[in-house]
Amino acid sequence: MPAATPDLLRTWLFGPGADPAAHTAMLHSGADALILDLEDFTPAPRRGEARALLAGLLQAWRDAGCVTVVRINALDADGPIDLAAAMAARPDVVAYPMAESAAQMHALHAALTHWEGVLGLARGSTGILPVCETALGVVDVRAIAGGSPRIRAALLGAEDLAASLCAERQPDAQELDHARRRFVLECRAAGIEPIDAPYTFSDVEGAVREAGYARRLGYRCKAVVRPDHARPINDALTPGEEEVRRATAMVAAFEAARARGEERALVDGLWVEVPTYRNALRLLDRAQRLKRP
């Protein structure tokens, strides 16, 4: 995983491997991390073409300041061929589909270590992003996270997960609600950053609404499948001016109360106690770290 802490990578945009027009749209989308997908987004007959584009494409994305990610196929399928091409292009992160076990992560960790040695890259410099898009992947994400120290985040699937659950997919995503809630809990317990499932419908309003709901649950990052959703979701996952004002007032009032020997402070009808104070500090810290030059 790159030097930036995962929570600052608000949007992770998936895109097809062999579509130059899509690559340009991804570059200009404003997404924080760009995922060149050699799995579902690239039909098998076009994977060779996509692999040949990797080196130049990832360099262009790096030059634009984006975190570069390649999603390979499973290691028991086209994954080894994908990985050879991907590592030659030096991605920041390799994403693994249908992640379900620590054993998969051990195998990918070993393969990355091998390629880092061959290519003269710093050992451990390539991150792993498990994509948890089955029922087993969601319930076992803590075990998956323990499969490699390269794992600092995990991504929740949407369409494949709905299929795994035999659920009926709808824009309000009620069918994914339990998985979404469990995933953030399990990831926090594992000490890694949860990345919310993508909104796979076309409307921007729905994408922003879902991002706001996910943020309330504790998500700070979201997967994206449409370039035009990236900037609005970035905004939804960034503390706004009013939030910063309120958090600043909470911190000031609580610290003043403590200086007077009082245990809490009343701000806008809310009793600010130690956990609320810490949350306010966290929001202010995030707002500061997300500031762009």
N, C-alpha and C positions, 0 to 999 in steps of 0.2 A: 504494500500500500504506500502511496506517495507521502511526502512529508506532511502535507495538509491533513489535519485530523478529519476522519470520515464525516463527522457531523457537519462540516463546512461544505461538503459536496451535496448540495441540496437536491440536484436533479441528475439522474443517471439515464441518459438517452440511448435506447437501442436503435440500431439501424442495420439495413441489409449490407451484405459484404461486397456485392458486385454491382452496385448502382451508383455511379459517380455523381449523378444529380442529387441523390439522397445524401451522399457524403458532404456535398456543398451545403445543403440545407442544415445538416447536423452541425457543421462548423459555425454557421451563422445563427444557430438557435439560441445561444446564451446558456445552454446546459453546462453544468460544471464538469461532468464526466461523460465521455462519449464511448459507447459500447459498439464495436464492430462485431456483429453477430454472425458467426459461421455455422450456427445451429439452425433454429427454426426460420430465421429471416433470410437464409441463403439456401436455395434448393441444391441438392447434392450435385447435379450436373454443373453448377456454376461455382462450386467451392474452389476449384483450382484457380479460376479467374480472380476470385476474391482474395485468395492467399497471395497471389502475385501483386495485388494492389497494396498489401499491408504496409510495407516499409515506407513508401512515400506518403501514404495517407496518415499513418500515425505520427510521422515527423511533422506534417503540416498541422495536425491537431496539437501536438506539443508546442510548436512555435506560436500557436494562438493562445497558449496558456491553459489548455484543457487537460484533464486527467484522461489518459488513454487506457482503454479496456478492450480485450478481445474475449468473446465468449466462444470457447471451443466446443466440440462435440465430446461425448463421453470417451474416456480412454480405452474402452473396449469396442469403440466404433472408429470414427475418423479422427478422434482426439489426438493421437500421436502425430499424425500428419499436420493437423491444424497447429499443434503446439510448436513443431519445428519451424513453421513459417512465422508464427506469432512471435516467438522468442527472438528470431532474427530481426524483427521490427522493434524489439525492446518496449513492450507495453508496460505501463505501470502496474496493471492488474490483469490477471487471467480469471475469467468467470467460468464457473462449472455448472452445467445444466443438471436438473433433476437430482440435486445433491441430497443424499439420504443417509450417508454414513461417514464415520471418521476414517474408515478404510479408504474411501475414495479420496479424501483430503490427504491422507498419508501418501498415497500413490502420486497425486499431483504435486505434492511438496517435493517428493524425491525427484520427479521428472524436472521440475523447475530448478532444483539444485544442480542437476546434471547439466542443463542447458546454460545456467549461469556460469558454471565452470568452463564449458566449451567456448562460450562467447566472451569470457573475461569480465563478466558483470559481477558486481558485489553480491556475495552470497546473502540470500534472504531479501534482496531488494525488490523482487517481484511479488506483489500481493496476490492473495487468493480471495475471490468473491463467490461463496456458495450461493446458488440460486435455488431456493427451497420452493418447489412448485408441485409437491405431492403432499398427501396427508402425512406420510412418514417423515418427509423432510421437515415439515413444520413441527411435529411433536418431538423430533430428535435433534432440533437445531443446536441445543447445548452440547450434545455429543459431537455433532459435526464441527462446531466451533473449536472443540478441543483437538481436532485432527491435525492442526498446523498452527504454529505461531504467526504465520503469514496472514491469518484470517483476522481482520479487524472490523468486518461488517458482513452482513448477510442480507440477501434480497428476497422478498416475498413474491411469489408468482401470482398470477391472476387467472388466465384462461386455462392453463394446464392444471392449476390447483382446483379450479371449479370442476374440471373434468374428473379429477381424482376423487372429488367429493360427491360426484354424481349430482352436482348442484345446477340450478337453472340460473344462468348469468343474466343480470339486469343492471342498468346504469346506477341504481341506488346501492348496489353491492351488498345488500343484506346477507346474501349467501356466503360472503367471505368475512362477515363481521367477527365471528368467533375466532377464525384463523388469524385475522388481523390483530385482534386483541391478545391472543395467546402468543403470537410471534414477537410482538414488542416486549412482552413480559419475559419470554425465554431468552431473547437476545440480551436484554438488560441484565438478567441473571448470569449470563455467560460473559458479560463484560465487553460485548461487541455492539456495533451500531446497527440497528434495524433499518432497512430501506423498504419503504412501503411499496405495495403492489402498484403496477401501472394502471392508469385509467385508460381503458382501451376503446372508449367511444370517442366520437369526433369533436363534441362540443367543448369549448374552453370553459364555460360556466360550470359544467359538471366536474371537470378536472380540478378547478380551483376549489369547489365545494368539498370534493373528496380529500384534497390536500389539507384543507382547514380541519376537517374531521380527524384525519390521521395525525395532524399536529396536536390536536387536543388529547389524543391517546398517548402521545409521547414520541411520535416519529418526528425526525428532523430532516429526513431525506426521502425522496420518492423516485421510483422508476418512472420513465416516460417513454412512450412509443411514437409520439407525434412532435416534431420540432416546434410547432406553434404553441405547444403547451408549456414549453420549458420556462420561458420568462415569467408568465403568470404564476406558475407554481413556485418559482424562485421567490417571487414577491410574497406569496402566501406563507412560505416557510421562513421568511425573514421578519424579525420584530419590527413593527411599525412605530411611527413617532409617538402615538398615543400610548402604546405599550411601554415604550422606553420612559415616557414621562411618568406613567403610573408606577413602574418598577423603581424609578429614581425616588419618587415620593415615599414608597414603602421602605426603601433602604434608609432614607434620611429619618423617617419617623421612628423606625424600629431602633436605630442606633441612638437616637436622642432619648427614647424611652429607657433603653438599657443604661445609658449614662446617668439617668435619674434613679436607677435602681428598680425600674419597673420591668415586668417580664414580657410585655407585649404592647403594641400600639394599634390604635384604631385609624384606618385610612379608607375613606370612601365607603364606610359601612362594613369593612372587612377587618377582623382582628388579625394583625400580622404577628405571627409567632415564628419560632426558629425555622421550621420547614418552609414557610412562606417567604421569609427573608432570604433563605438560601436559593429558592427558586427565582426570586427577583434578581439576586446577584448573578445567577446563571444566565438569565435573559439579557442582562446588561453586558455581560462578558461576550455572549454570542453576537449581540448587535455590534459590539466593537470589533470583533474578529471578522465579521462579514463586511465591514466597511471596505469599499474599493477605492483605490487612489483616484 
